[in-house]
C-alpha cells in the first residue's frame, strides 16, 4: 500500500493493543480492505466474499488469515470462524454495509451487531477516505497511483446495551447505536482530513 499510494494513518493508537476488537470499515472501493490490512496496528482477519477466493488468491488469502463467506445465506462456517478470531483475542474486520457502495454507513446489515453483542468485543470505527478518487486514474479500477488515502481510526465502543441480551430487538437496537457512532466517526474523519 505504501509503495502504490500515500496512506495517511490517523488514530491507530486508539485500537486496543490486546484483546478482541472489531474494526468496522466503510467500503467504497476495492482497495479499502487491503489498505486497512496494510496500515492497521494489528493483524486483521476480514470476512471476504467467497468469489474472491479464486486461483492463486485462494491460498494467499487463507494464508494471511482471511475468512471466506458465502453471502447468499447465513454461512455458519464463516460465523464460527469470525467468532473464533474474537475468542482468541484477535481483530475482526467487517464492512458493515456488506458490499461496496457509497461508503457512508447508510445501510448496515445485522452481522456487525451480532458479532459485537455475541462476543462482547468493542467496535472501533474506521474511515478510509480518498480511495474512490476518480481524477488522474491511470488504471480505471484503482485510485490514482501515489495519491493520498486517509485511514482514520476512531474510539472503540461497546455496541450492546449492557444487559447481554441477544434477542432480535436487542440486535436491532445495537445496529442503530452502531450506525449512529459510525456515521458520527465518518463525519469527524471528513472534517479532520478535509475530504
N, C-alpha and C positions, 0 to 999 in steps of 0.2 A: 504494500500500500504506500509506503513512504517513497518507493522508487518511482511510482507512476503518478502519484498525486502529492499534495502537500497537506496532510492531515494536521489540523489544529485540535488538540485534545484539551478539553476544559472540565475540571471537576472529577477527574479519575480517582482522586483521593477519597471521594465520597463512597466509592464501592467498598463494602466491608472487606477487610484483608483476609478474613477467615469465615467459615460457616456458609450455609446455603444462602443464595440470593438469586433473584430472578431479574434479569435485565429486560425491560420492556422497551422495544425499539420501534420508532416509526419506520415506515418502509415505503419509499417512493422510487427506489432504483435497485437494480440487481446487485450493485456493489455494496449496499448497506450492511449486509451480513459479514462479508469478508472484511470490510472496513472496520467494523466493530471488533471482529476476531483479531485483527492486526493491531488494534490500538488499546484494547481493554487491559486493565492491570492484572487480570487473572484469566486463565483459560476458560473459554465459553463453549458450552455444548448447546447448539441450536437444534430445534425441530425444523427439519428441512423436507420439503415435498419430495416424495419418492421418485418423481420424474427426474430429479437432479442426479440421482444415483445411477448414472449410466456410464458404460465404458470405463476408462481409467479413473473417472471421478469417483466411482463407487468405492474402490479400496482406499482412495485418498481421503474421502470424506469420513469413512468409517475409522480410518487410521488416526484422524485428528479428533475423534470423539463426537462426531455429529450424529444426530438421530434421525432416521428415516421415518416419515409419517405419511400415511395414506389419508388424504384429505376428503375422501369420498364418504367416510363414516367415522365412527369412534374407533380409532386404532389402538387397541388395548396394549399391543407391544410397545408402541411409542409412548403411551401414557405411563406404562410401567418403567420404561427406560428413563423418562424425564423425572419421574418421582425418585428413581434410584439415584440420579445425579444429585438431587437436592438432599436425599437421605445421607449421601456420602459427604455432604458439605460442599458441593460444587456449585458452579454458576450455570444456570439455565438461561439461554437466550430465547426470547419469544417475540415474534412480530404479532402483537395482539389483534391487528386488523385481519390477520390470516393470509393476506396476499399483498402484493404491491398495489399501491393506489396513490392517493394524494399525499400520504404520509402525515396526515393531520389528526390521527387518532379519533376520527369522527364516528366510526362504527367498529366497536370492539366485539370480538367473539368471546364466548364464555370460558375458553380454555385457560386464559391467564388467571382469572379469578379462581377457577377450580384448583390450579396448581398452587396458587398463593394460599388459599384457605386450607386446602388439604395438607400442605407441607408446613404451613406456618412461616415460610421463608419471606423475608421482606422483598418488596418490589422496588427496584431502582430504575427510574425513567431515564431513557437515553434518546437524545435527538441527534439524528445525522442530517446535517444541512449542507446543501451545495452539491449533493450527488446527482441531482436531476437538472443541473445547469445545462442548457441547450446550446448556448453560443460558443463557437470555437471548437466544436467536436470534430476530431479527425476520424473517429470511429463512431458511427451514429448511436451505437448501443452503450457507449461509455461517456462519462463526463470528460471534458477537455483534459488532456494529459497535463500534469504539473499544475492543475488548478487547485485551489484551496477547498478542502472539505472539512467542515467543523463537526466534531463529535463531542456532544455536551452531556455529561453525566449529571443526574440530579440526586437529591437527597432520598435515600431509601425510606419506605413507609410500609406499615402493616396494612394489608388490604381487608382483613377480617374486621368484624365488629367487636371482637374481644370475647364473644360467647363460645366460640369454637363450633358453632352450628354450620352444617354443610347442606342445608336444605336448598331447594331451588330459589326460594325467596332470599335466603342469605347470599347465594351466589349472584343473584341479580343485583342486590344492594351493593355487594362488593364490586361488581362490574361498573356500577355507576360511580362509586368512590374512586376506583382506579381511573376511569375516564376523565373525571374532573382533575385529578392530580396530574395525569399525563398531559392533558390539554394545557394546564397551567405551566407545566415544565416546558412544553414546546413554545408557548408564548414568551416565557422568560428567556429561553435559549435564543429565540429570534431577536429579542431585544438586545441581549448581550453581544451577539455576533453581528448584528446589523443586517440580518438576512430576512 
